Structures are given as C-alpha cells and as structure tokens.
Amino acid sequence: MNEWISSILSIVVVLVFLVGLEHVGKRLGWTDETKQKSVHIAVGHWSLLAVWLMDSWYVAAVPLIFFTFANAVLLYKSPSPVHQTERKSFGTVYYPIALLIILYFFFESEPIAFLAGSLVLAWGDGMAALIGRKYGTVIYDLYGQKRSFQGSIAMFLSSYAVLFLLFLWNDVVLWQVVTYGFIISIIATLTEAISYRDWDNFTIPIIVAIATSLLL
C-alpha cells in the first residue's frame, strides 16, 4: 500500500478508535480523567502503525501534525470531555509535538528508539496517572507538583514491561533486554517525577528515545 495512503488511513483508524473509546467510557461510567488517560495510552500505539506501514519520516509526520493542530483547536475552542480535567491540560498538544521530534531523529535510522519513546509515554505515564489517582497514598511534592510513590512505581513497572517486550520483539540480546530496559525505565520514571505539570508528555518520549539510542 502506498505510504501516503497509509498515513491518511492511520488518522482515520485513530479517530474511529477514539470515538469508540469515548463511547465505551460513557457506557462504563468512566471519569473524565480515566477517559483522558485511556486515550493517552491508546494513541501511543499509532507509532506501531507508522513503523509497520510507512518508510519516510515526513510521511509519518502528517498524522502528528494533524493531531497537534486538532488538539490545539479542541483545547482552546471546543474542548471535548477528554480535556475536561481539573485544570486545562496542554499535554495533548505536547504529546504529538514530542513524537514529531523523535520521529525526525529516529524514525528511519533507529525505529526502536522512536517506538520506545512513544510506548513508554503511552503506557508508563498513562498508568502512573491512573494508579496514582486511585491508589496514591504516599505523596511527594516537587516545586508544588504533587505525585505519588504508587504512581511512580506504576510508571516504572509499565515502562519496564513495554521495553522488555519491545526489545525482545527486536531481537535484542537478553541481558541487554533486562539491564537496559531497567536503566531506561528508571530514567523514564525520574523524568516523569521531575517534569513540571504536563511537560512530562514532552520530556518522557525525547529522553527515553535518546537513552534507547545511546544504549542499544
């Protein structure tokens, strides 16, 4: 299939999936925060479609540019329930911008680094928020930014699981899978902990992609 067609189809697939997820969330009575983080996790898997179906970084950039502008419009003009959290969140805009950056540097030369940055942001940060919000009882405060140890543990475990599977899938040597996955997960967890507010959506994929590129 022509990669330009694949690029456009990937936008359609994501939009259809998000509409379906919104419908499921309403049926199951999810909170707005749960809907937002479910979307956060789901959208990260677009990177798999990009690697499988596209060859050029500039073709894969089209959906990310589209979602950057679409999220900005939704945020400022007519926010959907996905954006109706306790405060206005710019994370949905930072998210595709960060993926654009790692797409440019790693998509063609080191796709594993691109995938690592995208999937760790999706699962690690997403699960950190969901677990931290529901089970977070031990709180730490960095410059007014409150997070929980339970959320940080969820961030580490989710990141490690994603990296473990990703590295195995790419035939990385087992000792590197275990050790490098551990190191990068620690880096990702610390990045999430010290990032101010929504900036973790920007910092995590970039830091993780760079760390993966340097280690593998």
C-alpha positions as CSV (number, residue, x, y, z in Angstrom):
1,M,0.0,0.0,0.0
2,N,1.3,3.5,-0.8
3,E,2.7,5.0,2.4
4,W,0.8,8.3,1.8
5,I,-2.5,6.4,1.8
6,S,-1.3,4.5,4.9
7,S,-0.6,7.8,6.6
8,I,-4.1,9.1,5.9
9,L,-5.7,5.8,6.9
10,S,-3.8,5.9,10.2
11,I,-5.5,9.1,11.0
12,V,-8.9,7.6,10.3
13,V,-8.1,4.5,12.4
14,V,-7.1,6.6,15.4
15,L,-10.2,8.8,15.1
16,V,-12.5,5.8,14.8
17,F,-10.8,4.2,17.8
18,L,-11.1,7.3,19.9
19,V,-14.8,7.6,19.1
20,G,-15.3,4.0,20.1
21,L,-13.3,4.5,23.3
22,E,-15.3,7.6,24.2
23,H,-18.5,5.5,23.7
24,V,-17.2,2.7,25.8
25,G,-16.1,5.1,28.5
26,K,-19.6,6.6,28.7
27,R,-21.2,3.2,28.9
28,L,-18.9,2.1,31.7
29,G,-19.2,5.3,33.6
30,W,-15.5,6.3,33.4
31,T,-14.4,9.5,34.9
32,D,-13.1,12.2,32.6
33,E,-9.6,11.5,33.9
34,T,-9.9,7.8,33.1
35,K,-11.2,8.7,29.6
36,Q,-8.2,11.0,29.1
37,K,-5.6,8.6,30.2
38,S,-7.2,5.7,28.2
39,V,-7.0,7.9,25.1
40,H,-3.4,8.7,26.1
41,I,-2.5,5.0,26.2
42,A,-4.3,4.1,23.0
43,V,-2.9,6.9,20.9
44,G,0.7,5.9,21.7
45,H,0.1,2.7,19.6
46,W,-0.2,4.8,16.5
47,S,3.6,4.6,16.4
48,L,3.4,0.9,15.7
49,L,1.2,1.6,12.7
50,A,3.7,4.2,11.5
51,V,6.6,1.8,11.7
52,W,4.7,-1.0,10.0
53,L,3.1,0.9,7.2
54,M,5.4,3.9,6.4
55,D,9.0,4.3,5.4
56,S,9.7,8.0,5.4
57,W,9.6,10.3,8.4
58,Y,7.9,13.1,6.6
59,V,5.0,10.9,5.6
60,A,4.6,9.6,9.1
61,A,4.7,13.3,10.3
62,V,1.4,14.1,8.6
63,P,-0.8,12.4,11.3
64,L,1.2,14.0,14.1
65,I,0.9,17.5,12.6
66,F,-2.9,16.9,12.1
67,F,-3.4,15.8,15.7
68,T,-1.2,18.7,17.0
69,F,-3.5,21.2,15.4
70,A,-6.7,19.3,16.1
71,N,-5.8,19.0,19.8
72,A,-5.0,22.7,20.0
73,V,-8.3,23.6,18.5
74,L,-10.2,21.3,20.8
75,L,-8.3,22.7,23.8
76,Y,-8.9,26.4,23.0
77,K,-12.2,26.4,21.1
78,S,-14.5,23.5,21.9
79,P,-12.9,21.1,24.4
80,S,-14.3,17.6,24.4
81,P,-14.8,15.5,27.6
82,V,-11.3,14.2,27.1
83,H,-10.0,17.7,28.1
84,Q,-12.3,18.3,31.0
85,T,-10.0,17.5,33.9
86,E,-9.3,19.5,37.0
87,R,-7.4,22.1,35.1
88,K,-6.7,22.9,31.4
89,S,-4.1,20.4,30.2
90,F,-1.7,21.2,27.4
91,G,-0.4,17.6,27.4
92,T,-2.5,16.6,24.4
93,V,-0.6,19.3,22.4
94,Y,2.9,18.5,23.8
95,Y,2.3,14.8,23.1
96,P,2.3,14.8,19.3
97,I,5.0,17.6,19.2
98,A,7.3,15.4,21.2
99,L,6.6,12.4,18.9
100,L,7.3,14.7,15.9
101,I,10.8,15.4,17.3
102,I,11.7,11.8,17.9
103,L,10.1,10.9,14.6
104,Y,12.5,13.2,12.8
105,F,15.6,12.0,14.5
106,F,14.9,8.3,14.9
107,F,12.1,7.0,12.7
108,E,14.2,6.0,9.7
109,S,17.6,5.3,11.4
110,E,16.5,3.8,14.8
111,P,12.8,2.9,14.8
112,I,13.3,1.0,18.1
113,A,14.2,4.3,19.8
114,F,11.1,6.0,18.3
115,L,8.9,3.2,19.4
116,A,10.4,3.2,22.9
117,G,9.8,6.9,23.4
118,S,6.2,6.6,22.2
119,L,5.1,3.5,24.0
120,V,6.8,4.4,27.3
121,L,4.9,7.7,27.3
122,A,1.7,5.9,26.4
123,W,1.8,3.1,29.0
124,G,4.2,4.4,31.6
125,D,2.8,7.9,32.0
126,G,-0.7,6.7,31.5
127,M,-0.6,4.0,34.1
128,A,1.2,6.3,36.5
129,A,-1.7,8.8,36.4
130,L,-4.4,6.1,36.7
131,I,-2.8,4.2,39.5
132,G,-1.6,7.3,41.3
133,R,-5.0,8.9,41.2
134,K,-6.8,5.8,42.5
135,Y,-4.2,4.3,44.9
136,G,-1.8,7.1,45.5
137,T,-1.5,7.5,49.3
138,V,2.2,8.3,49.7
139,I,2.7,11.8,48.2
140,Y,5.8,13.7,47.4
141,D,6.0,17.3,46.3
142,L,8.5,18.8,43.9
143,Y,8.1,22.6,43.4
144,G,4.4,22.4,44.0
145,Q,3.9,19.4,41.7
146,K,2.4,16.5,43.7
147,R,2.9,12.9,42.7
148,S,2.6,9.6,44.5
149,F,5.1,6.8,45.0
150,Q,2.4,4.4,43.9
151,G,2.1,6.2,40.6
152,S,5.9,6.3,40.2
153,I,6.1,2.5,40.8
154,A,3.4,2.0,38.2
155,M,5.4,4.2,35.8
156,F,8.5,2.1,36.3
157,L,6.8,-1.3,36.0
158,S,4.7,-0.3,33.0
159,S,7.8,1.2,31.3
160,Y,9.8,-1.9,32.0
161,A,7.2,-4.2,30.7
162,V,6.8,-2.2,27.5
163,L,10.6,-2.0,26.9
164,F,11.1,-5.7,27.8
165,L,8.6,-6.8,25.1
166,L,9.8,-4.2,22.6
167,F,13.4,-5.2,22.9
168,L,12.6,-8.9,22.7
169,W,10.5,-8.3,19.6
170,N,13.5,-6.6,18.0
171,D,15.8,-9.5,18.9
172,V,17.9,-7.6,21.4
173,V,20.3,-9.8,23.4
174,L,18.5,-11.0,26.6
175,W,21.0,-9.4,29.0
176,Q,20.5,-6.1,27.3
177,V,16.8,-6.5,27.4
178,V,16.9,-7.0,31.1
179,T,19.5,-4.4,32.1
180,Y,18.9,-1.7,29.5
181,G,15.2,-2.0,30.0
182,F,15.7,-1.5,33.7
183,I,18.0,1.5,33.3
184,I,15.8,3.3,30.7
185,S,12.7,2.6,32.9
186,I,14.5,4.3,35.9
187,I,15.3,7.2,33.7
188,A,11.7,7.5,32.4
189,T,10.4,7.3,36.0
190,L,12.7,10.1,37.2
191,T,11.9,12.2,34.2
192,E,8.2,11.8,34.9
193,A,8.7,12.7,38.6
194,I,10.6,15.9,38.0
195,S,8.7,17.2,34.9
196,Y,6.5,20.2,35.6
197,R,2.8,19.6,35.1
198,D,2.0,18.5,31.5
199,W,5.6,18.7,30.3
200,D,6.1,15.0,31.0
201,N,4.3,14.4,27.7
202,F,7.1,16.3,26.1
203,T,10.2,15.2,28.1
204,I,9.5,11.5,28.5
205,P,9.5,10.4,24.8
206,I,12.5,12.5,24.0
207,I,14.6,11.3,27.0
208,V,13.6,7.7,26.5
209,A,14.3,7.8,22.8
210,I,17.7,9.3,23.4
211,A,18.6,6.8,26.1
212,T,17.5,3.9,23.9
213,S,19.6,5.2,21.1
214,L,22.7,5.6,23.2
215,L,22.4,2.2,24.9
216,L,21.4,-0.1,22.0
